[in-house]
Amino acid sequence: MADATQIDTRGAWGPGFWLKFAATGLVLAVIVPALNRGVSPNWFIAVPDYIVPLLGKYLCYAILALSLDLIWGYAGILSLGQGAFFALGGYCMGMYLMRQIGTRGVYQNPVLPDFMVFLQYKELPWFWYGFDHFAWALLMIVLVPGLLAFVFGWLAFRSRVSGVYLSIITQAMTYALLLAFFRNDMGFGGNNGLTDYKDIIGWDVHSPGTRLGLYIASVVGLGAAYLLCRYITRSKLGRVLMALRDAESRVRFLGYSATNAKLLVFTVSAVLAGIAGALYVPQVGIINPSEFSPGNSIEIAIWVSVGGRGTLVGAAIGAVLVNLAKSWLTAVQPESWLFLVSWLHGSAHDAGEWLIRGIFRAENWQFILGALFIGMTLLFPQGIVGLAHRFHWLRWRGRAAPPPVDDKPIAAEEQA
Amino acid sequence: MAARMFRLAALALLLIAAALPARADEYSALVAALGSDSFADKEKAIVGLGNLGDARAVPILQALNDDRLRTGPNGEVLIVAPDDPAKLTDAVTGKPVTGLAPDSISRIIVNNRLRGRIEAALGGLSLFSPDRTTRLNAARDALKHPSAESAERLKKALAGETDPEIRAAMQEGLFAAQLLNGSKEEQIAAIHGLADYTDPQVKNLLDEYAAKPDLDPELKKAAEAAIASIDGRLRMVGAVANLFQGLSLGSVLLLAAIGLAITFGVMGVINMAHGEMIMIGAYAAYVVQQLFRTFLPPGWIDGYLVVAVPVAFLFAGLLGVILERGLIRFLYGRPLETLLATWGVSLILQQVVRAIFGSPNKEVSNPSWMTGGFDPVGGFTVTWNRLYIIVFCFVVLGALALILNRTTFGLQMRAVTQNREMARAMGIRTARIDALTFGLGSGIAGMAGVALSQIGNVSPNLGQIYIVDSFLVVVFGGVGNLLGTLVGALSLGIVNKLLEPVAGAILGKIVVLVAIILFIQRRPRGLFALKGRTAEG
């Protein structure tokens, strides 16, 4: 067990890593934009304009998944309220974007957003002050989720709330926020949330150029978030976190402060989630309270678990793949897949058509998602990355096996 | 010409009336006078019929109001049937009249002034109606519009009334009428009488009365004393009502959480599909109801609930056993992964139910013995369905406590919880106990679903509504401990309902959630934490 958890720090920042990192960055930040702008739209490899914000959305989800993997995969904190930090960051960005609308709104009020005029607000609530400045919005995107996570984490970790208890109270936190943001008199647009944005730092949010810019910002954000997470997990702190994950009491007895280590990483993770939310909102054009729903937060855990918990890369891959599959299965018409069965005859054709029509139906998404959760946890607990490692290991013997990610391997032994 | 003849006839009838048994003939004379040409005579007749207090006048006045009253060739008053204009009946005798030439019949015309009189008369007459509900409503109506005439009518009606509930309502209306229109003695008596009621309407009435500028000081003092005594009782009733509603919410939470207290509390398994077990129980109630409606005689429908409870228990329990054997047993010791996998199960179960029954809400109706309610202190109603759910919830809890503490299965279950290895060494088949325990928890969730189907709609999302709350109840009360679940659920329910009038429903709920989060910081293992070795498991 101890051997397997050992981290190969020598290779962590070696040229091999930077090569892979740069290659991925090149594909995402240079080649995709080039295929969007530089080539004729009729060419089959061209990336159409409507795809760009969609890709940007997936990248934001990837940052969010990274933030959860940092605390769940490495510190054993399964936050079921990660979506709350994401939504708070999103709301901060949304407030900035609302203030940018100015007199172009339906009611043409230079100060109050439309929903406030509609709800008969006389003046701007105090917490909206400053959001007309981009710098203030950026500060809040970091501060609001960070501060909430700091206070919440301080209360929780200080009194050693851990494991499923922590999961349940984080869920209660996001549920309470969901209820609060649904209220009209909270001053955040209630049920409808914030939408109808016009521009961001002077650029039209709907223009393809701005969208490409936001996409590139998401790529940069993902890269930076990944480097930060990698730095934390490969540092001494990272080792303490993993030790806490596997045997908390033992680490405490060795004299480490579990509270401080967990609090730090929990706050960093919340800030990352907030940044992901802030990048997400201008690309999808809306933020509303449903982002706080407990189901959303659980879905984030699924992305991480599908990709491979405790691997960072896996979390990002899982987020992109699951969401890709989701958009694909819900948006693609069954007709476009019927060609698959066109060469079959008789009852085989009918059965094939029935199967394809059955799979490609929007309402079946829940079945697939559910089966994915069950299948991944039962069959591939180490996710896609774990699976890839295993095949890797089969081909080139001698490579390190993926780190195990059991919830309480040593803790269980200690208590038995 | 015919009209003059008729008026003479009417007068003659009035004269004859003196010589005959008074009531009956006064009645027929007044009815005949309705056919008069003069609006003044018609008005007198209408008011007279109203004061007579004879229920037979109701359909006639109704017909007059609806423009369905006619005079025949001999001045007799005829009623046209509401559904068939050709069908005529004699207003006094009620016998059908046929063979009249259409031009020999003329309409009895009413104006707005008369319509007002008709309504007042009808209102007064309904105090004498043979129908109990109509009388009760009329008596309650009298409280809202007290007047001097209504006092007279109420006195008369009270004399002939036997039903205690209607008598009480009439008495209340009479006091109100006397308060506003009576002599000083009557007013004092009315104030004293009204002081015993616990009714916001009475309080408003007295408030208005006491605020009158030229009120006798003695009367004012009496009225204020009465208001104070009503206020005190209203506050108490309000508190009792809140308590009952809190108890009702708490019992619903308790039912939803008991099953979880077993699977999560005793076995340490986070079953996110627990809510779906509740939902499936509710659908089981729906299916049993439909089967009863389709295949059994209509009289049996009231019994469907008795069948639905065990059916839901067995079905959800079986599903729980399958879930444990097929999925959860592979994940023991990995609580966070169990959470994810069972969340997957919950998505699939919701979708399956949606595919079978469709997304719209299904309606499960209360059996007749669970509809309605009663009013224990006046001012708020205890509904039967909520009361039965409270009782049911405690029965389930008691039965569960018995199973845990008095049966072999319960003993083995506790042994496995406390020390799995040792229990296995002692010859307990732990795998079988695990499956049965999980089945028991799920079965109880199924029964909770039957109870929930009685107070709300049944939809595929039903379980999602309760899952966050039930986890909080278990964590708040202390894991692995039924008493904690009981105290946790009831206190959450009551605190929620007590906060509601102060903070509003949603804000109250948020306050409770935040309070629980803070509470768990103080006591990470809940209200009633297990002590000793088992606490570490």
Chai-1 contact restraints between the chains, C-beta under 6 A:
chainA,res_idxA,chainB,res_idxB,connection_type,confidence,min_distance_angstrom,max_distance_angstrom,comment,restraint_id
A,L78,B,L336,contact,1.0,0.0,6.0,A-B,restraint_1
A,L155,B,Q521,contact,1.0,0.0,6.0,A-B,restraint_2
A,S159,B,Q521,contact,1.0,0.0,6.0,A-B,restraint_3
A,S159,B,P524,contact,1.0,0.0,6.0,A-B,restraint_4
A,R160,B,P524,contact,1.0,0.0,6.0,A-B,restraint_5
A,V161,B,I520,contact,1.0,0.0,6.0,A-B,restraint_6
A,V161,B,P524,contact,1.0,0.0,6.0,A-B,restraint_7
A,V164,B,I270,contact,1.0,0.0,6.0,A-B,restraint_8
A,V164,B,P335,contact,1.0,0.0,6.0,A-B,restraint_9
A,I168,B,F471,contact,1.0,0.0,6.0,A-B,restraint_10
A,I168,B,V475,contact,1.0,0.0,6.0,A-B,restraint_11
A,I169,B,I517,contact,1.0,0.0,6.0,A-B,restraint_12
A,I169,B,I520,contact,1.0,0.0,6.0,A-B,restraint_13
A,A172,B,L472,contact,1.0,0.0,6.0,A-B,restraint_14
A,A172,B,L513,contact,1.0,0.0,6.0,A-B,restraint_15
A,A172,B,I517,contact,1.0,0.0,6.0,A-B,restraint_16
A,Y175,B,V468,contact,1.0,0.0,6.0,A-B,restraint_17
A,A176,B,I510,contact,1.0,0.0,6.0,A-B,restraint_18
A,A176,B,L513,contact,1.0,0.0,6.0,A-B,restraint_19
A,A176,B,V514,contact,1.0,0.0,6.0,A-B,restraint_20
A,L179,B,I506,contact,1.0,0.0,6.0,A-B,restraint_21
A,L179,B,K509,contact,1.0,0.0,6.0,A-B,restraint_22
A,L179,B,I510,contact,1.0,0.0,6.0,A-B,restraint_23
A,A180,B,I510,contact,1.0,0.0,6.0,A-B,restraint_24
A,R183,B,I506,contact,1.0,0.0,6.0,A-B,restraint_25
A,I298,B,W343,contact,1.0,0.0,6.0,A-B,restraint_26
A,A301,B,L340,contact,1.0,0.0,6.0,A-B,restraint_27
A,S305,B,L340,contact,1.0,0.0,6.0,A-B,restraint_28
A,Q366,B,L347,contact,1.0,0.0,6.0,A-B,restraint_29
A,Q366,B,Q351,contact,1.0,0.0,6.0,A-B,restraint_30
A,F367,B,I348,contact,1.0,0.0,6.0,A-B,restraint_31
A,F367,B,Q351,contact,1.0,0.0,6.0,A-B,restraint_32
A,L369,B,L347,contact,1.0,0.0,6.0,A-B,restraint_33
A,G370,B,G344,contact,1.0,0.0,6.0,A-B,restraint_34
A,G370,B,L347,contact,1.0,0.0,6.0,A-B,restraint_35
A,G370,B,I348,contact,1.0,0.0,6.0,A-B,restraint_36
A,F373,B,L340,contact,1.0,0.0,6.0,A-B,restraint_37
A,F373,B,A341,contact,1.0,0.0,6.0,A-B,restraint_38
A,F373,B,W343,contact,1.0,0.0,6.0,A-B,restraint_39
A,F373,B,G344,contact,1.0,0.0,6.0,A-B,restraint_40
A,I374,B,A341,contact,1.0,0.0,6.0,A-B,restraint_41
A,I374,B,G344,contact,1.0,0.0,6.0,A-B,restraint_42
A,T377,B,E337,contact,1.0,0.0,6.0,A-B,restraint_43
A,T377,B,L340,contact,1.0,0.0,6.0,A-B,restraint_44
A,T377,B,A341,contact,1.0,0.0,6.0,A-B,restraint_45
A,L378,B,F330,contact,1.0,0.0,6.0,A-B,restraint_46
A,D407,B,R334,contact,1.0,0.0,6.0,A-B,restraint_47
A,D407,B,L336,contact,1.0,0.0,6.0,A-B,restraint_48
A,A412,B,G333,contact,1.0,0.0,6.0,A-B,restraint_49
A,Q415,B,E536,contact,1.0,0.0,6.0,A-B,restraint_50
